[in-house]
Amino acid sequence: MVNDPGQVTRPVAVVVGEAPRVDLVDDAVAPVMGSRARGGRRHGLGHAGMLPPGGPARPYTRPPVSRPPSSGRVRVGVAGLGAVAQAVHLPLLARLTDVFEIAAICDLSAGLRDALGERYNVGADVRFDSVERLLDEAPIDGLILLTSGSHGAAALAALDRDIPILCEKPLAYTVAEADRLAASPNADRLLLGYMKVFDPAVVEAGRVVADPGAGLGERRAIEVAVLHPTSESQLGFAHLRPPPTDVDREVVGAIRAATDGLVRAAIGPAADALGDLYGGTLLSSVVHELSVIRAVAGDLVAVDWADAWEATPGTPGSVLLAGRLADGTRVTIGWHFLADYPAYREDVRFHHVGGSVELRFPAPYRLHEPTRLRVSTGRNEVRREVAFDSIEEAFETELLAFRDLVRDGAPPRTGIADGRTDIGTCQRAIARLAERRGIAIGGEAAALAAEAT
């Protein structure tokens, strides 16, 4: 899927529409895969602000629309009106009317724009078919970027205009895109949408692990297990709009071609066999687990082993990763698509010589359903357990953190550096898997693999 992507000469007017099915429920409308997308994995239609491959990005020179700061609420533009917008962000923004105003929306589908514009009282003159038009014409204080696939080009377009961004994951598909974002003088104006970092149970887990008085002692291992049923089973309660049928096929084809180019820039010829795994499962879902591990214990510095398999052809299947933190802690991550599993389940366990810290996450779209934290300590067959949960909604706390970034310049808790780190980890995982299978690796992943040897 790429030659060096983010190098673009001009913007293409594209924003995502909703696909008939979202297999990775955390996705802001599932990622676009190219022609390899298979039977059970019908993906989102596109990327807002996806720019075609080419030469170096042209600097933004046109003066933006006048944006005098609003005196009260934060005026946001919402780009991408798919699953996460409909089930999470738009309802929360509408509920937080004392804090936010939905000042503009953007999507490739006119039907989605009109239906959701009417529902959320967004005027017809501020419903856009491209991120570029929204950025240039809408009187907004910030952008909430919820489109599928790489967000590198659209995020850079917003930063070039000094517009703060709440950017859904993945930040980008390539390290090069992330580096271009990091080079922006406005790089600290991007909040990356790793909402689990804002979960009160994750915050408490981090506090406990860092407390020498907790009695946990040296950390030995981290175990992650994600059991992922279909998104239909998780999103039925949300009453999403029907999949749009009014998106131009040529635009969709151009978006998919650009996406293919980005993935090929990231992992080279391995994109043919492993592109869906890279863009679909790792960058679109496993990165959430990486963000939780980082928030509590730190970053993976190495991926030592990787495996992936499909029990049912045409489904995301299963992924197993083994890696290490800088202190030598071993990390295992198991991600499994289980079509008929009763309910989404995600467990993250931190095992220390003196006890364990365990997190159990509910389905991400079910707002105010608490994550359960359990801390177990003791010795000599005497166990002490402390439980913690809160109905405070992580997505809502994330939105309020975005308000603080826009209004007060508060530093983002999750940002470009985190996204860049996770892109590298996902590329290392692909390189390990390609090595085991005898698949040629290239692009950025080949360079990272060479550094690791």
Secondary structure, DSSP 8 states (H G I E B T S, - for coil): --SSTT--SS---------S--SSTTSSS-----TT--TT-------TT---S-SS-----S--------SSSEEEEEE--SHHIIIIIHHHHHH-TTTEEEEEEE-S-HHHHHHHHHHTT--GGGEESSHHHHHHHS--SEEEE--SS--HHHHHHHHHTT--EEEES-S-SSHHHHHHHHTSTTGGGEEEE-GGGG-HHHHHHHHHHH-GGGS--SEEEEEEEEEE--HHHHHGGG--------S-HHHHHHHHHHHHHHHHHHHGGGHHHHHHIIIIIIIIIIHHHHHHHHHHT--EEEEEEEEEE-SSTTS--EEEEEEEETT--EEEEEEEE-TT-SS-EEEEEEEETTEEEEEEE--TTSTT---EEEEEEEETTEEEEEEE-----HHHHHHHHHHHHHHH----SS-HHHHHHHHHHHHHHHHHHHHHHT----HHHHHHHHHH-
